[in-house]
């Protein structure tokens, strides 16, 4: 069983990832043969983006199962608990990581024979990955109805094919609009400190043939004030039950500026990004990353020696600032506590 997309390749014995730290100028691949190597790849940002992390962790779980497949059932299950914990400890904010691990771990309840179980887990990981592509295309289909021919969109961070298994969420909406014959122009925030916008989003959009204008993050407000933007579309790392959204640091500022300037602010995300157990955004854990991401650019120090640094990787945008949440089941509107509750009760009935 294998699968190959822009973000990952599952060969049956290993997981090959495009090294996103080196894009766009160097296209290099890293092969992970163990669950520890997959955990390292997530932690070190070789792969990033909420849905991508989830699918990659599921394949990491399968590699762990293959590593321990010679053990007897009880000891195998004990080892698999550790595999799950190690993969879950890589990054704290994107809930898709925990969602995918929970989904694949629960498959272990069904079968006693270890060999049979390994192939069931492999099938499940491939299913998670294929499902992600289908889900993104459905998000695109619903989301593109919000855009008109000739619209200009602003996006922040990378919610494209590279942040998912393929196709993308926020960029999936733009892609679907273009596939439906609409001409769309995109302003891309460079997204300091990690530069996912300039390195990844701009690269993806240019390859898709979309007119792409790169701006630094502090230009977004002025661009909107000049009336140059018809809609903002971003992805999400975790959505609380009331519709509060955690996404890449800087998303909150963009949402405030969009609201101030009367620009609709849309979030595109799969239902697996909604953490129904979390009441509101204050309960979402926010990852803090290394100080070097702020003090250095491309390995070169730019900040004064001795300066203190604060580097939260995500922020939370309150639900009041969000015009709609685009999912694979349709476009959710305010009040989100209602529309999300209804969505989950429908899911339960399926
Ligand atoms: O730190 P990253 O690069 O993993 O952060 C990614 C984002 O914040 C994306 O916007 C989010 O995961 C949505 S991806 C479809």
Boltz pocket constraint, residues with backbone or C-beta under 6 A from the ligand:
constraints:
  - pocket:
      binder: B
      contacts: [[A, 47], [A, 48], [A, 49], [A, 50], [A, 51], [A, 94], [A, 156], [A, 157], [A, 158], [A, 159], [A, 160], [A, 163], [A, 164], [A, 168], [A, 169], [A, 170], [A, 196], [A, 234], [A, 235], [A, 236], [A, 237], [A, 247], [A, 248], [A, 249], [A, 268], [A, 313]]
      max_distance: 6.0
